[in-house]
Amino acid sequence: MELDRYLAFSLRAEKCQFRVMLPHEVTESYIVGLREQGQYLENANKKISLPEQSNYVARILESPDDLLIGLFVEGELVGTSGIQTFAEPCQEGISNDGSYATMGVFVFNPSDRGKGYGKTMIWAGVYLLSSTLRISTFRAGMERQNISSFRTFLSCGFRKYEEVGSTFKLSLMIDQLKKPAFITYISVSSLSQKYR
């Protein structure tokens, strides 16, 4: 899915953009991160190539329901958020209008983890989709052993609503969203042609 709006903000002193990824923006560090992180990524391919991932990003842009949004910090891609939107009814008590989005985040380089980028992408994904697509219900799921991801989603306002086997399922209504204190100077803007 293409989204003609993006989120700009400061993360501490770093200037950031959170916007739809384009095929030519796939980087080697993204590919290395995908190859090395198989534990919590579904369908991780240890032999993924830059052209294959670029083609994947192109297919996501053509999808009517899927988004791949990149976090660009000082112009450098440091992570992505995969988001799927749904119009069919959600589990009772999770959505009041029948539409919702699911999301996951991935910070490529292990040296960039622990800097708040994951929390930033969770907050930014919810904020951007609420502002542009008027989605008010969000869901996420993660392996029970992925404590770091679980805590990060909770810190943004998500709540656990179910445990299925070894998986935690979380949800958030837009009024529960918590902005990380280190994010300031927030604006939603139209993408220029150079990003389309």
Residue frames relative to the residue before (quaternion, step in Angstrom):
aa qw qx qy qz dx dy dz
M 1.0000 0.0000 0.0000 0.0000 0.00 0.00 0.00
E 0.3054 -0.7216 0.5890 0.1979 3.51 -1.00 0.81
L 0.1043 -0.7595 0.6404 0.0471 3.54 -1.11 0.73
D 0.2742 -0.8155 0.4902 0.1397 3.58 -0.52 1.13
R 0.6502 0.4461 -0.3210 0.5246 3.59 1.25 0.31
Y 0.0870 -0.7808 0.6156 0.0611 3.54 -1.21 0.48
L 0.4102 -0.6870 0.5491 0.2416 3.51 -1.32 0.34
A 0.0809 -0.7641 0.6393 0.0300 3.57 -0.91 0.99
F 0.1537 0.7773 -0.5944 0.1373 3.57 -1.03 0.82
S 0.4030 -0.6527 0.5652 0.3036 3.52 -1.35 0.03
L 0.1568 -0.7343 0.6551 0.0839 3.51 -1.06 0.88
R 0.7515 -0.1554 0.0003 0.6412 3.51 -0.08 1.39
A 0.7868 -0.2637 0.1862 0.5260 3.67 -0.51 -1.03
E 0.5651 0.6173 -0.3766 0.3973 3.61 1.28 0.00
K 0.3597 -0.7133 0.5623 0.2137 3.56 -0.99 0.89
C 0.0634 -0.8275 0.5570 -0.0311 3.56 -0.79 1.08
Q 0.1137 -0.7234 0.6732 0.1032 3.48 -1.40 0.47
F 0.1157 -0.7432 0.6558 0.0641 3.51 -1.15 0.78
R 0.2404 0.7882 -0.5110 0.2446 3.56 -0.20 1.32
V 0.6866 -0.4782 0.3587 0.4138 3.52 -1.31 0.41
M 0.4185 -0.6994 0.5299 0.2342 3.55 -1.01 0.92
L 0.2238 -0.7385 0.6214 0.1360 3.51 -1.22 0.66
P 0.6597 -0.5501 0.3266 0.3944 3.62 -1.05 0.65
H 0.6913 0.4833 -0.2979 0.4470 3.62 0.92 -0.81
E 0.6238 0.5591 -0.3419 0.4258 3.63 1.24 -0.17
V 0.4363 0.6649 -0.4787 0.3721 3.58 1.26 0.06
T 0.1576 -0.8159 0.5544 0.0452 3.56 -0.74 1.10
E 0.6405 -0.5120 0.4020 0.4074 3.53 -1.28 0.28
S 0.6383 0.5202 -0.3446 0.4508 3.63 1.00 -0.71
Y 0.5845 0.5493 -0.3548 0.4803 3.59 1.16 -0.59
I 0.6699 0.5002 -0.2903 0.4655 3.59 0.88 -0.98
V 0.6470 0.5076 -0.3165 0.4728 3.60 0.91 -0.90
G 0.6477 0.5246 -0.3132 0.4551 3.59 0.96 -0.86
L 0.6514 0.5069 -0.3100 0.4719 3.58 0.97 -0.84
R 0.6594 0.5148 -0.3093 0.4522 3.58 0.96 -0.85
E 0.7482 0.4320 -0.2179 0.4540 3.55 0.95 -0.91
Q 0.7255 0.3958 -0.2387 0.5099 3.60 1.16 -0.43
G 0.1070 0.8176 -0.5561 0.1036 3.56 0.08 1.22
Q 0.5224 0.6979 -0.3982 0.2853 3.58 1.18 -0.49
Y 0.8348 0.1799 -0.0769 0.5147 3.61 0.75 -0.94
L 0.5925 0.5439 -0.3840 0.4536 3.60 1.23 0.06
E 0.3622 -0.7135 0.5550 0.2272 3.55 -0.79 1.04
N 0.8450 0.1557 -0.1359 0.4932 3.55 -1.15 0.72
A 0.2459 0.7719 -0.5484 0.2073 3.61 1.05 0.67
N 0.1694 -0.7830 0.5954 0.0613 3.55 -0.92 0.97
K 0.3566 -0.7720 0.4896 0.1926 3.59 -0.43 1.21
K 0.7299 0.3956 -0.2337 0.5061 3.61 1.21 -0.38
I 0.2671 0.7938 -0.5092 0.1982 3.57 1.22 0.38
S 0.2011 -0.7795 0.5830 0.1094 3.56 -1.03 0.79
L 0.6689 -0.4928 0.3735 0.4127 3.54 -1.28 0.31
P 0.6698 0.4782 -0.3293 0.4629 3.68 0.83 -0.78
E 0.6364 0.5273 -0.3373 0.4508 3.60 0.99 -0.77
Q 0.6856 0.4719 -0.2901 0.4723 3.59 0.90 -0.90
S 0.6068 0.5400 -0.3498 0.4667 3.60 1.08 -0.66
N 0.6455 0.5064 -0.3116 0.4793 3.59 1.02 -0.80
Y 0.6166 0.5418 -0.3309 0.4657 3.58 1.06 -0.78
V 0.6527 0.5039 -0.3083 0.4744 3.59 0.92 -0.91
A 0.6333 0.5251 -0.3287 0.4639 3.62 0.99 -0.76
R 0.6522 0.5071 -0.3134 0.4682 3.59 0.98 -0.82
I 0.6234 0.5333 -0.3377 0.4615 3.60 1.02 -0.77
L 0.6338 0.5362 -0.3281 0.4508 3.61 1.00 -0.81
E 0.6898 0.4755 -0.2691 0.4750 3.59 1.10 -0.69
S 0.5553 0.6223 -0.3855 0.3947 3.59 1.22 -0.37
P 0.4222 -0.7110 0.4930 0.2705 3.60 -0.98 0.73
D 0.7808 0.3684 -0.1611 0.4782 3.60 1.19 -0.44
D 0.7163 0.4518 -0.2396 0.4748 3.61 1.21 -0.36
L 0.1046 -0.7714 0.6262 0.0433 3.53 -1.19 0.73
L 0.0716 -0.7258 0.6787 0.0870 3.54 -1.22 0.57
I 0.0442 -0.8242 0.5628 -0.0450 3.53 -0.36 1.31
G 0.2742 -0.7827 0.5442 0.1262 3.54 -0.89 1.00
L 0.2861 -0.6937 0.6291 0.2030 3.52 -1.23 0.64
F 0.0907 -0.7881 0.6088 -0.0048 3.53 -0.59 1.25
V 0.0813 -0.7923 0.6047 0.0002 3.56 -0.62 1.19
E 0.8144 -0.1027 -0.0073 0.5711 3.55 -0.53 1.25
G 0.7404 -0.4372 0.2053 0.4674 3.57 1.02 0.93
E 0.6599 0.4950 -0.3091 0.4732 3.61 1.24 -0.18
L 0.4241 -0.6924 0.5284 0.2481 3.56 -0.92 0.97
V 0.0554 -0.8282 0.5576 0.0018 3.61 -0.61 1.12
G 0.8150 -0.0384 0.0390 0.5769 3.60 1.20 -0.37
T 0.2478 -0.7536 0.5883 0.1565 3.52 -1.33 0.23
S 0.2019 -0.7274 0.6395 0.1456 3.48 -1.35 0.42
G 0.2059 -0.7575 0.6101 0.1079 3.53 -0.81 1.06
I 0.0159 -0.8096 0.5842 -0.0549 3.55 -0.75 1.10
Q 0.0989 -0.7630 0.6371 0.0465 3.55 -1.02 0.89
T 0.2078 -0.7698 0.5914 0.1204 3.58 -0.93 0.90
F 0.1200 -0.7932 0.5966 0.0227 3.55 -1.10 0.80
A 0.2630 -0.7692 0.5633 0.1481 3.56 -1.04 0.79
E 0.5973 0.5784 -0.3831 0.4024 3.60 1.13 -0.38
P 0.6635 -0.5253 0.3459 0.4052 3.58 -1.17 0.48
C 0.3600 -0.7104 0.5779 0.1782 3.49 -1.16 0.82
Q 0.7128 -0.4168 0.3335 0.4549 3.57 -1.30 0.12
E 0.5956 -0.5959 0.3962 0.3650 3.59 -0.97 0.83
G 0.7887 0.2893 -0.2365 0.4881 3.54 -0.96 0.90
I 0.6480 0.5110 -0.3272 0.4604 3.60 1.21 -0.17
S 0.8105 0.0946 -0.0335 0.5771 3.60 0.91 -0.83
N 0.2851 -0.7734 0.5378 0.1770 3.56 -0.97 0.77
D 0.7626 0.3442 -0.2088 0.5063 3.62 1.18 -0.22
G 0.5904 -0.6238 0.3562 0.3681 3.61 1.21 0.13
S 0.7119 0.3743 -0.2798 0.5242 3.64 1.15 -0.18
Y 0.0781 0.7877 -0.6061 0.0781 3.53 -1.10 0.73
A 0.2604 -0.7350 0.5977 0.1866 3.55 -1.32 0.13
T 0.2259 -0.7251 0.6296 0.1640 3.54 -1.17 0.65
M 0.0444 -0.8245 0.5641 -0.0001 3.55 -1.07 0.64
G 0.0408 -0.7463 0.6629 0.0444 3.48 -1.37 0.45
V 0.2164 -0.7816 0.5732 0.1172 3.57 -1.19 0.48
F 0.0690 -0.7868 0.6131 0.0184 3.53 -1.23 0.59
V 0.1419 -0.7448 0.6496 0.0569 3.57 -0.79 1.12
F 0.4471 -0.7641 0.4021 0.2335 3.57 -0.48 1.25
N 0.8032 0.3111 -0.1348 0.4898 3.52 0.57 -1.22
P 0.4789 -0.6855 0.4610 0.2971 3.62 -0.70 1.01
S 0.6324 0.5355 -0.3454 0.4406 3.62 1.09 -0.58
D 0.6543 0.4902 -0.3127 0.4835 3.62 1.26 -0.28
R 0.5455 0.6111 -0.4071 0.4040 3.59 1.23 -0.17
G 0.7394 0.3657 -0.2956 0.4819 3.55 -1.06 0.72
K 0.6010 0.5675 -0.3525 0.4387 3.60 1.28 0.14
G 0.6098 -0.5764 0.3454 0.4202 3.58 1.27 0.08
Y 0.4362 0.7160 -0.4602 0.2920 3.62 1.21 0.06
G 0.6303 0.5259 -0.3392 0.4595 3.61 1.00 -0.72
K 0.6555 0.4960 -0.2942 0.4876 3.57 0.91 -0.94
T 0.6300 0.5402 -0.3238 0.4545 3.57 1.02 -0.82
M 0.6876 0.4770 -0.2958 0.4606 3.61 0.86 -0.90
I 0.6146 0.5284 -0.3602 0.4620 3.60 1.02 -0.68
W 0.6763 0.4811 -0.2911 0.4759 3.57 0.80 -1.02
A 0.6872 0.5004 -0.2884 0.4408 3.60 0.81 -1.02
G 0.6387 0.5311 -0.3305 0.4481 3.60 0.97 -0.79
V 0.6679 0.4818 -0.2946 0.4847 3.56 0.90 -0.92
Y 0.6710 0.5128 -0.2973 0.4454 3.58 0.83 -0.99
L 0.6916 0.4868 -0.2834 0.4521 3.59 0.84 -0.99
L 0.7006 0.4571 -0.2866 0.4670 3.62 0.84 -0.88
S 0.6143 0.5246 -0.3457 0.4775 3.57 1.09 -0.62
S 0.6935 0.4920 -0.2677 0.4531 3.59 0.96 -0.91
T 0.7879 0.3566 -0.1718 0.4717 3.57 0.93 -0.85
L 0.7956 0.2740 -0.1331 0.5236 3.59 0.91 -0.90
R 0.3949 -0.7532 0.4371 0.2926 3.57 1.36 0.00
I 0.3199 0.7175 -0.5415 0.2995 3.58 1.02 0.79
S 0.1443 -0.8287 0.5382 0.0520 3.56 -0.86 0.95
T 0.7227 0.3512 -0.2283 0.5498 3.60 1.27 -0.15
F 0.0565 -0.8006 0.5960 -0.0258 3.55 -0.89 1.01
R 0.1098 -0.7886 0.6037 0.0394 3.54 -1.14 0.72
A 0.0158 -0.7672 0.6409 0.0198 3.52 -1.28 0.43
G 0.0986 -0.7711 0.6248 0.0723 3.53 -1.24 0.44
M 0.0580 0.7937 -0.6038 0.0443 3.53 -1.09 0.69
E 0.6121 -0.5349 0.4351 0.3872 3.52 -1.28 0.44
R 0.5913 -0.6042 0.4110 0.3412 3.55 -0.99 0.87
Q 0.6845 0.4962 -0.2913 0.4477 3.60 1.00 -0.75
N 0.5927 0.5542 -0.3691 0.4532 3.60 1.26 -0.21
I 0.0862 -0.8586 0.5053 0.0084 3.55 0.65 1.23
S 0.6226 0.5572 -0.3459 0.4269 3.59 0.97 -0.81
S 0.6769 0.4728 -0.2898 0.4841 3.59 0.88 -0.94
F 0.6261 0.5494 -0.3310 0.4434 3.58 0.94 -0.89
R 0.6950 0.4697 -0.2728 0.4712 3.59 0.82 -0.99
T 0.6322 0.5382 -0.3364 0.4445 3.58 1.02 -0.77
F 0.6623 0.4821 -0.3100 0.4826 3.60 0.91 -0.85
L 0.6369 0.5242 -0.3339 0.4561 3.62 0.95 -0.81
S 0.6559 0.5327 -0.3175 0.4303 3.59 0.97 -0.83
C 0.6769 0.4593 -0.2870 0.4985 3.61 1.24 -0.38
G 0.6844 -0.5082 0.2754 0.4444 3.59 1.27 0.07
F 0.4673 0.6613 -0.4606 0.3636 3.60 1.23 -0.08
R 0.1671 -0.7681 0.6118 0.0890 3.56 -1.24 0.59
K 0.4705 -0.6541 0.5097 0.3016 3.55 -1.08 0.73
Y 0.0847 -0.8092 0.5797 0.0435 3.56 -0.88 0.95
E 0.8154 0.0544 -0.0116 0.5762 3.59 1.18 -0.32
E 0.1601 -0.7216 0.6595 0.1369 3.53 -1.33 0.50
V 0.0217 -0.7802 0.6248 -0.0210 3.55 -0.79 1.05
G 0.8122 -0.0975 0.0200 0.5749 3.56 -0.37 1.23
S 0.7898 -0.2553 0.2165 0.5140 3.57 -0.67 -1.11
T 0.6030 0.5777 -0.3367 0.4350 3.59 1.27 0.31
F 0.2751 -0.7024 0.6335 0.1724 3.52 -1.15 0.81
K 0.1393 -0.7537 0.6349 0.0971 3.57 -1.06 0.78
L 0.1162 -0.8067 0.5794 0.0007 3.54 -0.86 1.10
S 0.0662 -0.7837 0.6148 0.0596 3.54 -1.24 0.43
L 0.0892 -0.7727 0.6272 0.0408 3.52 -1.32 0.42
M 0.2274 -0.7002 0.6581 0.1578 3.54 -1.08 0.82
I 0.6436 -0.5878 0.3178 0.3733 3.58 -0.96 0.86
D 0.6621 0.5170 -0.3247 0.4347 3.62 1.00 -0.65
Q 0.6275 0.5259 -0.3290 0.4706 3.59 1.32 -0.09
L 0.4614 0.7116 -0.4350 0.3025 3.60 1.27 -0.24
K 0.1492 -0.7754 0.6109 0.0577 3.56 -0.96 0.98
K 0.3005 -0.7550 0.5600 0.1615 3.56 -0.74 1.11
P 0.4576 -0.6569 0.5159 0.3049 3.59 -0.90 0.86
A 0.5518 -0.6542 0.4135 0.3105 3.59 -0.92 0.93
F 0.6699 0.5239 -0.3090 0.4258 3.61 1.10 -0.59
I 0.6014 0.5296 -0.3681 0.4715 3.63 1.27 0.06
T 0.0667 0.7971 -0.5921 0.0978 3.58 -0.77 1.10
Y 0.8102 0.3013 -0.2040 0.4596 3.58 -1.37 0.02
I 0.1631 0.8318 -0.5009 0.1749 3.55 0.79 1.13
S 0.1356 0.7693 -0.6208 0.0662 3.56 -1.04 0.83
V 0.2591 -0.7045 0.6376 0.1730 3.53 -1.24 0.66
S 0.0000 0.8244 -0.5619 0.0679 3.57 -0.66 1.15
S 0.5465 -0.5799 0.4844 0.3611 3.55 -1.32 0.25
L 0.4745 -0.6613 0.5034 0.2900 3.53 -1.07 0.77
S 0.3908 -0.6873 0.5537 0.2615 3.55 -1.03 0.75
Q 0.6944 -0.4767 0.3377 0.4202 3.56 -1.22 0.29
K 0.6228 0.5740 -0.3671 0.3846 3.61 0.99 -0.65
Y 0.7032 0.4311 -0.2669 0.4984 3.61 1.20 -0.37
R 0.6381 0.5346 -0.3378 0.4393 3.62 1.21 0.05
